[in-house]
Amino acid sequence: MLQSAIRVPDHGKRVPFRFLRIRGDARLALGGLLEARTRERDPHAGDAILQKERERFSFAPLIVAVIAKQGPDEKIPASERYATASCVCFALLMAAQAAGFGAQWLTGWAATDPVIRAHLGIAEDEAIVGFIHIGTPVMEAPERDRPDPSALLSDWTPR
């Protein structure tokens, strides 16, 4: 799946991403960190909210965080490098689903929280683009409403 995920557009061949695997007891430890951080951020958080944060990474046996490297680059803008990492998320999601796994791309507040980022070893010049949760599907994902592509398409004409 990772081999498929890295076959993405990459202007300048910078490989502006990396992976962080979260599995086994590490998932539960991360949930504990989220619960503790939620208590810090909101001392009045109720039991249901704390439980949600504690269990956030416990449902899938494997979570792969895709991290964009956003450091200085004289030729390739950070937005293009972030776009490459986003493509990696999507390609990993598709590869997992094609292999018969249930997979979901989630981000959430933990991706940008400085305390959680520090615990995960995310550098100042990096960004968590997504947490790809991979496991056994428990249900058929319902289709959601999608926009009409023709309503999004316009033609450019020179003046």
Backbone as a chain_set.jsonl record, in Angstrom:
{"seq": "MLQSAIRVPDHGKRVPFRFLRIRGDARLALGGLLEARTRERDPHAGDAILQKERERFSFAPLIVAVIAKQGPDEKIPASERYATASCVCFALLMAAQAAGFGAQWLTGWAATDPVIRAHLGIAEDEAIVGFIHIGTPVMEAPERDRPDPSALLSDWTPR", "coords": {"N": [[0.82, -1.191, 0.0], [1.944, 1.245, 0.767], [3.799, 1.512, -1.257], [2.148, 1.997, -3.429], [1.058, 4.383, -2.54], [3.109, 6.246, -2.708], [3.374, 6.902, -5.334], [2.872, 9.525, -6.639], [2.193, 12.864, -7.92], [5.097, 14.853, -7.869], [6.634, 17.526, -7.88], [9.816, 18.462, -8.807], [10.906, 16.286, -7.573], [11.082, 16.09, -4.732], [10.189, 14.546, -2.637], [8.351, 15.325, -0.501], [7.266, 14.397, 1.975], [6.516, 12.183, 4.707], [5.997, 9.119, 6.549], [4.238, 8.117, 9.504], [3.804, 5.477, 11.512], [1.225, 4.25, 13.513], [0.324, 1.982, 15.801], [-0.946, -0.94, 17.559], [-0.354, -0.839, 21.054], [0.462, 1.786, 20.985], [-1.559, 3.263, 19.807], [-3.466, 3.408, 21.815], [-2.024, 4.757, 23.755], [-1.7, 7.207, 22.47], [-4.354, 8.01, 22.417], [-4.704, 8.372, 25.163], [-3.039, 10.589, 25.512], [-4.456, 12.467, 24.015], [-6.787, 12.628, 25.517], [-5.758, 13.667, 27.942], [-4.749, 16.1, 27.009], [-7.094, 17.298, 26.158], [-8.337, 17.684, 28.617], [-6.613, 19.657, 29.618], [-7.044, 21.743, 27.77], [-9.767, 22.166, 28.009], [-11.021, 22.33, 30.908], [-13.566, 21.741, 31.795], [-14.569, 19.744, 30.291], [-16.794, 17.153, 29.478], [-17.515, 13.716, 30.479], [-18.22, 12.183, 28.21], [-16.989, 13.513, 26.083], [-14.301, 13.275, 26.831], [-14.022, 10.504, 26.752], [-14.452, 10.078, 24.016], [-12.144, 11.288, 22.925], [-10.167, 9.715, 24.123], [-10.651, 7.275, 22.898], [-10.313, 7.8, 20.234], [-8.248, 6.919, 18.455], [-8.459, 4.196, 18.583], [-10.055, 2.459, 17.1], [-9.338, 1.44, 14.543], [-6.858, -0.973, 13.65], [-4.51, -0.029, 12.617], [-2.963, 3.031, 12.036], [-1.841, 5.392, 9.808], [0.014, 8.18, 9.77], [0.343, 10.861, 7.595], [2.815, 13.025, 6.787], [3.657, 16.242, 5.855], [6.572, 17.701, 4.567], [7.638, 20.855, 5.02], [9.728, 22.657, 4.841], [12.197, 25.217, 3.887], [12.486, 25.91, 0.384], [13.876, 26.743, -2.578], [12.843, 26.483, -5.132], [10.417, 24.986, -5.308], [7.21, 25.668, -4.332], [5.776, 25.721, -1.019], [3.076, 25.113, -0.998], [2.747, 23.403, -3.197], [4.247, 21.231, -2.367], [2.824, 20.466, -0.121], [0.486, 19.745, -1.4], [1.377, 17.47, -2.726], [1.769, 15.73, -0.54], [-0.881, 15.56, 0.271], [-1.94, 14.199, -1.9], [-0.641, 11.786, -1.447], [-1.982, 10.925, 0.861], [-4.548, 10.46, -0.226], [-3.957, 8.522, -2.176], [-2.995, 6.446, -0.558], [-5.296, 5.896, 0.916], [-6.987, 4.981, -1.171], [-5.492, 2.755, -2.046], [-5.581, 1.104, 0.221], [-8.338, 0.628, 0.415], [-8.753, -0.64, -2.046], [-7.371, -2.97, -1.581], [-9.098, -4.272, 0.008], [-9.441, -3.435, 2.586], [-11.02, -1.526, 5.202], [-10.905, 1.942, 5.197], [-10.124, 5.23, 6.275], [-9.704, 8.686, 5.944], [-8.75, 10.945, 8.214], [-8.409, 14.001, 10.057], [-8.539, 16.346, 12.12], [-8.337, 18.075, 15.324], [-6.022, 17.248, 16.652], [-4.006, 17.127, 14.8], [-2.981, 19.656, 14.515], [-2.437, 20.604, 17.015], [-0.035, 21.914, 19.209], [1.114, 20.541, 21.422], [0.413, 17.829, 21.109], [1.545, 17.413, 18.586], [4.26, 17.702, 19.267], [4.617, 15.454, 20.943], [4.329, 13.499, 19.024], [6.56, 13.854, 17.522], [6.695, 15.737, 15.466], [8.157, 18.05, 13.421], [8.813, 21.628, 13.475], [8.711, 22.607, 10.88], [7.002, 20.905, 9.593], [3.86, 19.361, 8.66], [0.954, 17.691, 9.708], [-0.864, 16.006, 7.459], [-2.831, 14.146, 7.273], [-4.46, 11.502, 9.088], [-4.533, 8.244, 8.332], [-6.734, 5.822, 8.817], [-6.761, 2.386, 9.049], [-8.256, -0.727, 8.594], [-10.411, -3.549, 9.219], [-13.337, -3.499, 7.334], [-16.43, -2.562, 8.773], [-18.866, -1.979, 7.889], [-20.699, -1.129, 4.924], [-19.686, 1.771, 3.416], [-21.764, 4.548, 3.35], [-22.923, 6.249, 0.456], [-22.377, 9.671, -0.112], [-23.928, 12.865, -0.738], [-22.897, 14.349, -3.727], [-21.42, 17.049, -5.562], [-22.705, 18.367, -8.68], [-20.712, 17.768, -11.358], [-20.773, 19.224, -13.77], [-21.708, 21.682, -12.996], [-19.554, 22.771, -11.834], [-17.738, 23.253, -13.767], [-16.19, 25.435, -16.01], [-15.493, 27.3, -18.981], [-12.524, 28.6, -20.24], [-11.877, 31.406, -22.146], [-9.897, 33.118, -24.439], [-9.268, 36.648, -24.398]], "CA": [[0.0, 0.0, 0.0], [2.818, 2.418, 0.774], [4.386, 1.621, -2.587], [1.142, 2.686, -4.248], [0.833, 5.739, -2.019], [4.187, 7.186, -3.056], [3.325, 7.179, -6.774], [2.072, 10.748, -6.717], [2.928, 13.993, -8.496], [6.114, 15.362, -6.941], [7.416, 18.516, -8.615], [11.19, 18.572, -8.338], [11.306, 15.029, -6.902], [11.497, 16.469, -3.377], [9.641, 13.606, -1.65], [8.053, 16.223, 0.611], [6.365, 13.744, 2.921], [6.992, 10.978, 5.391], [4.932, 8.371, 7.206], [4.382, 7.763, 10.911], [2.902, 4.356, 11.785], [0.702, 4.203, 14.883], [-0.37, 0.698, 15.894], [-0.846, -1.617, 18.847], [-0.555, -0.029, 22.258], [0.723, 3.198, 20.682], [-2.865, 3.884, 19.524], [-4.105, 3.696, 23.105], [-1.227, 5.804, 24.397], [-2.056, 8.466, 21.815], [-5.674, 8.353, 22.941], [-4.495, 8.915, 26.503], [-2.502, 11.94, 25.352], [-5.55, 13.327, 23.561], [-7.671, 12.852, 26.658], [-5.08, 14.58, 28.864], [-4.675, 17.42, 26.38], [-8.458, 17.843, 26.192], [-8.541, 18.177, 29.991], [-5.872, 20.915, 29.726], [-7.673, 22.753, 26.918], [-11.128, 22.417, 28.48], [-11.156, 21.674, 32.21], [-14.965, 21.394, 32.04], [-14.989, 18.731, 29.307], [-17.564, 16.074, 30.09], [-17.03, 12.342, 30.334], [-18.416, 11.708, 26.84], [-15.941, 14.12, 25.26], [-13.034, 12.656, 27.216], [-14.037, 9.143, 26.222], [-14.279, 10.179, 22.561], [-10.73, 11.559, 22.655], [-9.406, 8.546, 24.565], [-10.878, 6.176, 21.957], [-10.216, 8.306, 18.856], [-7.324, 6.132, 17.638], [-8.548, 2.795, 19.001], [-10.988, 1.664, 16.306], [-8.598, 0.73, 13.488], [-5.61, -1.516, 14.187], [-3.358, 0.678, 12.046], [-3.136, 4.407, 11.581], [-0.637, 5.933, 9.188], [-0.006, 9.634, 9.646], [1.103, 11.373, 6.469], [3.373, 14.287, 7.255], [4.267, 17.052, 4.805], [7.783, 18.45, 4.897], [7.363, 22.185, 4.499], [10.891, 23.532, 5.018], [12.52, 26.12, 2.779], [12.81, 25.339, -0.918], [13.97, 27.893, -3.479], [12.177, 26.267, -6.414], [9.092, 24.371, -5.234], [6.449, 26.308, -3.25], [5.269, 24.851, 0.049], [1.733, 24.653, -1.357], [2.885, 22.244, -4.083], [4.744, 20.107, -1.568], [1.687, 20.028, 0.691], [-0.416, 19.055, -2.327], [1.937, 16.136, -2.93], [1.448, 14.932, 0.646], [-2.319, 15.3, 0.212], [-2.105, 13.11, -2.874], [-0.205, 10.563, -0.769], [-3.113, 10.504, 1.705], [-5.609, 9.918, -1.065], [-3.47, 7.29, -2.797], [-2.966, 5.422, 0.488], [-6.693, 5.569, 1.163], [-7.472, 4.172, -2.288], [-4.772, 1.476, -2.037], [-6.118, 0.301, 1.323], [-9.681, 0.189, 0.05], [-8.625, -1.589, -3.155], [-6.881, -4.22, -1.001], [-10.179, -4.863, 0.793], [-9.494, -2.891, 3.94], [-11.765, -0.304, 5.45], [-9.927, 3.007, 5.419], [-10.71, 6.554, 6.4], [-8.751, 9.79, 6.091], [-9.211, 11.893, 9.227], [-7.382, 14.93, 10.514], [-8.951, 16.743, 13.459], [-7.557, 19.053, 16.072], [-4.729, 16.696, 17.081], [-3.016, 17.357, 13.751], [-2.4, 20.995, 14.62], [-2.164, 20.955, 18.412], [1.418, 21.885, 19.41], [1.519, 19.538, 22.418], [0.291, 16.511, 20.463], [2.586, 17.372, 17.536], [5.552, 17.465, 19.92], [4.646, 14.054, 21.362], [4.467, 12.659, 17.828], [7.837, 14.123, 16.871], [6.472, 16.522, 14.263], [9.023, 19.231, 13.448], [8.167, 22.925, 13.23], [8.509, 22.805, 9.44], [6.195, 19.799, 9.082], [2.417, 19.444, 8.909], [0.218, 16.437, 9.571], [-1.877, 16.192, 6.416], [-3.935, 13.265, 7.589], [-4.306, 10.209, 9.755], [-5.258, 7.254, 7.547], [-7.116, 4.711, 9.687], [-6.879, 1.209, 8.177], [-8.662, -1.93, 9.319], [-11.452, -4.371, 8.611], [-14.581, -2.727, 7.236], [-17.533, -3.071, 9.591], [-20.103, -1.675, 7.175], [-20.537, -0.476, 3.629], [-19.749, 3.221, 3.601], [-22.857, 5.124, 2.565], [-22.547, 7.308, -0.489], [-22.877, 10.979, 0.303], [-24.252, 13.746, -1.852], [-21.746, 14.939, -4.419], [-21.855, 18.135, -6.442], [-22.803, 18.091, -10.101], [-19.459, 18.248, -11.958], [-21.005, 20.224, -14.816], [-21.903, 22.974, -12.343], [-18.231, 23.239, -11.393], [-16.907, 23.412, -14.948], [-16.352, 26.614, -16.851], [-14.534, 27.36, -20.081], [-11.73, 29.815, -20.393], [-11.734, 31.869, -23.518], [-8.988, 34.271, -24.483], [-9.906, 37.937, -24.702]], "C": [[0.863, 1.254, 0.0], [3.475, 2.619, -0.583], [3.424, 2.323, -3.539], [1.007, 4.146, -3.825], [1.906, 6.729, -2.456], [4.242, 7.503, -4.551], [2.401, 8.366, -7.031], [2.869, 11.824, -7.45], [3.884, 14.573, -7.447], [7.053, 16.277, -7.72], [8.805, 18.637, -7.999], [11.713, 17.335, -7.635], [11.823, 15.295, -5.494], [11.126, 15.424, -2.321], [9.304, 14.389, -0.375], [7.059, 15.644, 1.617], [7.113, 12.612, 3.603], [5.795, 10.34, 6.073], [5.268, 8.164, 8.681], [3.34, 6.686, 11.202], [2.524, 4.365, 13.259], [-0.119, 2.921, 14.975], [-0.205, 0.123, 17.293], [-1.137, -0.682, 20.004], [-0.289, 1.456, 22.032], [-0.582, 3.937, 20.393], [-3.545, 4.304, 20.82], [-3.346, 4.789, 23.861], [-1.539, 7.163, 23.788], [-3.439, 8.925, 22.273], [-5.58, 8.935, 24.341], [-3.942, 10.331, 26.46], [-3.593, 12.913, 24.913], [-6.509, 13.635, 24.705], [-7.042, 13.862, 27.623], [-5.022, 15.998, 28.301], [-6.05, 18.087, 26.351], [-8.77, 18.392, 27.573], [-7.828, 19.519, 30.197], [-6.587, 22.039, 28.988], [-9.061, 23.142, 27.414], [-11.345, 21.682, 29.796], [-12.588, 21.228, 32.526], [-15.477, 20.339, 31.05], [-15.679, 17.575, 30.03], [-16.98, 14.703, 29.79], [-17.143, 11.83, 28.902], [-17.333, 12.254, 25.911], [-14.594, 13.476, 25.568], [-12.942, 11.222, 26.684], [-13.812, 9.146, 24.71], [-12.815, 10.403, 22.212], [-9.86, 10.358, 23.02], [-9.491, 7.421, 23.53], [-10.628, 6.55, 20.501], [-9.332, 7.439, 17.953], [-7.401, 4.631, 17.936], [-9.351, 1.903, 18.063], [-10.303, 0.863, 15.205], [-7.293, 0.21, 14.077], [-4.362, -0.789, 13.695], [-3.771, 2.078, 11.636], [-1.792, 4.834, 11.008], [-0.829, 7.442, 9.073], [0.863, 10.002, 8.452], [1.51, 12.789, 6.828], [4.053, 14.995, 6.088], [5.502, 17.742, 5.354], [7.665, 19.805, 4.216], [8.534, 23.149, 4.623], [11.175, 24.379, 3.789], [12.877, 25.346, 1.508], [12.77, 26.5, -1.909], [13.148, 27.722, -4.746], [10.737, 25.789, -6.313], [8.325, 24.996, -4.068], [5.926, 25.279, -2.239], [3.885, 24.305, -0.311], [1.789, 23.442, -2.281], [3.36, 21.021, -3.313], [3.653, 19.572, -0.65], [0.694, 19.262, -0.178], [0.087, 17.639, -2.611], [1.595, 15.232, -1.753], [-0.044, 14.624, 0.707], [-2.621, 14.181, -0.775], [-1.684, 11.778, -2.272], [-1.33, 10.036, 0.12], [-4.182, 9.825, 0.865], [-5.185, 8.594, -1.706], [-3.41, 6.152, -1.779], [-4.378, 4.962, 0.821], [-7.233, 4.645, 0.071], [-6.798, 2.797, -2.319], [-5.313, 0.558, -0.944], [-7.496, -0.237, 0.969], [-9.642, -0.823, -1.088], [-8.14, -2.954, -2.662], [-7.924, -4.881, -0.101], [-10.266, -4.385, 2.222], [-10.524, -1.766, 4.013], [-10.719, 0.76, 5.732], [-10.642, 4.341, 5.435], [-9.6, 7.567, 6.63], [-9.364, 10.792, 7.055], [-8.061, 12.831, 9.588], [-7.728, 15.331, 11.935], [-7.947, 17.635, 14.154], [-6.174, 18.549, 16.467], [-3.627, 16.973, 16.063], [-2.323, 18.711, 13.877], [-2.061, 21.411, 16.045], [-0.668, 20.844, 18.696], [1.889, 20.82, 20.402], [1.481, 18.136, 21.802], [1.351, 16.366, 19.382], [3.951, 17.079, 18.149], [5.674, 16.016, 20.371], [4.856, 13.114, 20.175], [5.781, 12.89, 17.083], [7.705, 14.877, 15.56], [7.28, 17.814, 14.381], [8.226, 20.498, 13.139], [7.857, 23.131, 11.752], [7.752, 21.642, 8.789], [4.727, 20.028, 9.426], [1.822, 18.05, 8.771], [-0.915, 16.701, 8.586], [-3.071, 15.288, 6.692], [-3.504, 12.047, 8.365], [-5.156, 9.237, 8.946], [-5.479, 6.043, 8.446], [-7.424, 3.513, 8.789], [-7.22, -0.005, 9.022], [-9.677, -2.726, 8.529], [-12.733, -3.555, 8.517], [-15.68, -3.378, 8.07], [-18.88, -2.801, 8.945], [-19.741, -1.108, 5.811], [-20.674, 1.026, 3.854], [-20.872, 3.789, 2.744], [-22.329, 6.201, 1.622], [-23.128, 8.612, 0.023], [-23.176, 11.803, -0.938], [-22.971, 14.341, -2.415], [-22.255, 16.06, -5.317], [-21.944, 17.655, -7.892], [-21.536, 18.635, -10.77], [-19.679, 19.313, -13.03], [-21.228, 21.612, -14.223], [-20.571, 23.582, -11.892], [-17.313, 23.581, -12.557], [-17.248, 24.704, -15.682], [-15.281, 26.551, -17.931], [-13.808, 28.675, -20.046], [-11.683, 30.164, -21.872], [-10.827, 33.083, -23.514], [-9.74, 35.535, -24.869], [-9.306, 38.545, -25.924]], "O": [[0.549, 2.223, -0.692], [3.687, 3.752, -1.015], [3.839, 3.146, -4.356], [0.858, 5.032, -4.666], [1.637, 7.925, -2.564], [5.08, 8.296, -4.98], [1.302, 8.221, -7.566], [4.087, 11.707, -7.588], [3.515, 14.756, -6.288], [8.124, 15.861, -8.162], [8.94, 18.887, -6.801], [12.844, 17.331, -7.15], [12.876, 14.788, -5.107], [11.692, 15.423, -1.228], [9.885, 14.154, 0.685], [6.13, 16.325, 2.051], [8.166, 12.155, 3.157], [4.722, 10.935, 6.165], [6.435, 8.051, 9.054], [2.138, 6.947, 11.146], [3.381, 4.472, 14.137], [-1.142, 2.787, 14.303], [0.57, 0.63, 18.103], [-2.041, 0.151, 19.945], [-0.761, 2.294, 22.8], [-0.697, 5.122, 20.706], [-4.117, 5.389, 20.922], [-3.949, 5.636, 24.521], [-1.632, 8.16, 24.503], [-3.655, 10.117, 22.489], [-6.293, 9.883, 24.673], [-4.324, 11.177, 27.269], [-3.646, 14.049, 25.385], [-6.983, 14.762, 24.844], [-7.706, 14.797, 28.07], [-5.22, 16.973, 29.026], [-6.155, 19.304, 26.502], [-9.396, 19.445, 27.696], [-8.355, 20.41, 30.862], [-6.723, 23.147, 29.506], [-9.487, 24.288, 27.266], [-11.801, 20.539, 29.802], [-12.795, 20.421, 33.433], [-16.677, 20.077, 30.984], [-15.203, 17.091, 31.056], [-16.08, 14.554, 28.964], [-16.256, 11.119, 28.428], [-16.823, 11.533, 25.054], [-13.831, 13.166, 24.652], [-11.885, 10.794, 26.22], [-13.068, 8.316, 24.187], [-12.297, 9.768, 21.293], [-8.92, 10.027, 22.297], [-8.518, 6.699, 23.313], [-10.722, 5.693, 19.623], [-9.661, 7.253, 16.782], [-6.493, 3.883, 17.573], [-9.324, 0.683, 18.224], [-10.667, -0.288, 14.966], [-6.683, 0.876, 14.913], [-3.289, -0.918, 14.283], [-4.791, 2.279, 10.977], [-0.747, 4.663, 11.636], [-1.721, 7.916, 8.37], [1.985, 9.513, 8.316], [0.673, 13.638, 7.131], [4.913, 14.424, 5.417], [5.488, 18.294, 6.454], [7.601, 19.893, 2.99], [8.337, 24.36, 4.516], [10.483, 24.275, 2.775], [13.485, 24.277, 1.558], [11.742, 27.161, -2.056], [12.786, 28.714, -5.38], [9.912, 26.152, -7.152], [8.751, 24.866, -2.921], [5.672, 24.124, -2.579], [3.557, 23.168, 0.029], [0.96, 22.54, -2.16], [2.92, 19.903, -3.581], [3.565, 18.365, -0.425], [0.128, 18.256, 0.25], [-0.714, 16.711, -2.723], [1.177, 14.09, -1.948], [-0.433, 13.543, 1.148], [-3.459, 13.318, -0.511], [-2.299, 10.749, -2.552], [-1.602, 8.836, 0.131], [-4.661, 8.744, 1.208], [-5.975, 7.652, -1.767], [-3.741, 5.013, -2.107], [-4.622, 3.768, 0.989], [-7.868, 3.635, 0.373], [-7.453, 1.791, -2.588], [-5.482, -0.64, -1.17], [-7.79, -1.411, 1.192], [-10.425, -1.773, -1.091], [-8.464, -3.98, -3.261], [-7.662, -5.93, 0.487], [-11.086, -4.883, 2.993], [-10.851, -1.14, 3.005], [-9.745, 0.499, 6.438], [-11.62, 4.559, 4.72], [-8.677, 7.333, 7.41], [-10.38, 11.416, 6.748], [-6.89, 12.484, 9.438], [-7.246, 14.703, 12.877], [-6.861, 17.91, 13.644], [-5.246, 19.346, 16.602], [-2.452, 17.045, 16.42], [-1.203, 18.886, 13.397], [-1.461, 22.465, 16.255], [-0.078, 19.792, 18.453], [2.969, 20.256, 20.225], [2.42, 17.356, 21.965], [1.987, 15.318, 19.27], [4.717, 16.286, 17.601], [6.729, 15.407, 20.199], [5.485, 12.064, 20.308], [6.076, 12.189, 16.115], [8.505, 14.684, 14.645], [7.106, 18.578, 15.33], [7.115, 20.439, 12.613], [6.855, 23.759, 11.408], [7.853, 21.425, 7.582], [4.392, 20.776, 10.344], [2.144, 17.318, 7.836], [-1.806, 17.51, 8.844], [-4.205, 15.643, 6.37], [-2.352, 11.619, 8.311], [-6.376, 9.391, 8.881], [-4.537, 5.329, 8.791], [-8.246, 3.609, 7.878], [-6.569, -0.283, 10.029], [-9.782, -2.586, 7.31], [-13.173, -2.979, 9.512], [-15.834, -4.6, 8.067], [-19.907, -3.318, 9.383], [-18.615, -0.665, 5.583], [-21.665, 1.489, 4.417], [-20.923, 3.537, 1.54], [-21.416, 6.956, 1.955], [-24.248, 8.644, 0.532], [-22.734, 11.481, -2.04], [-22.086, 14.776, -1.678], [-23.396, 16.021, -5.778], [-21.329, 16.657, -8.267], [-21.308, 19.845, -10.75], [-18.852, 20.213, -13.18], [-20.963, 22.615, -14.886], [-20.492, 24.777, -11.606], [-16.232, 24.135, -12.357], [-18.41, 25.02, -15.936], [-14.289, 25.835, -17.801], [-14.407, 29.731, -19.846], [-11.473, 29.302, -22.726], [-10.975, 33.974, -22.678], [-10.737, 35.479, -25.589], [-9.713, 39.632, -26.337]]}, "num_chains": 1, "name": "protein.A"}
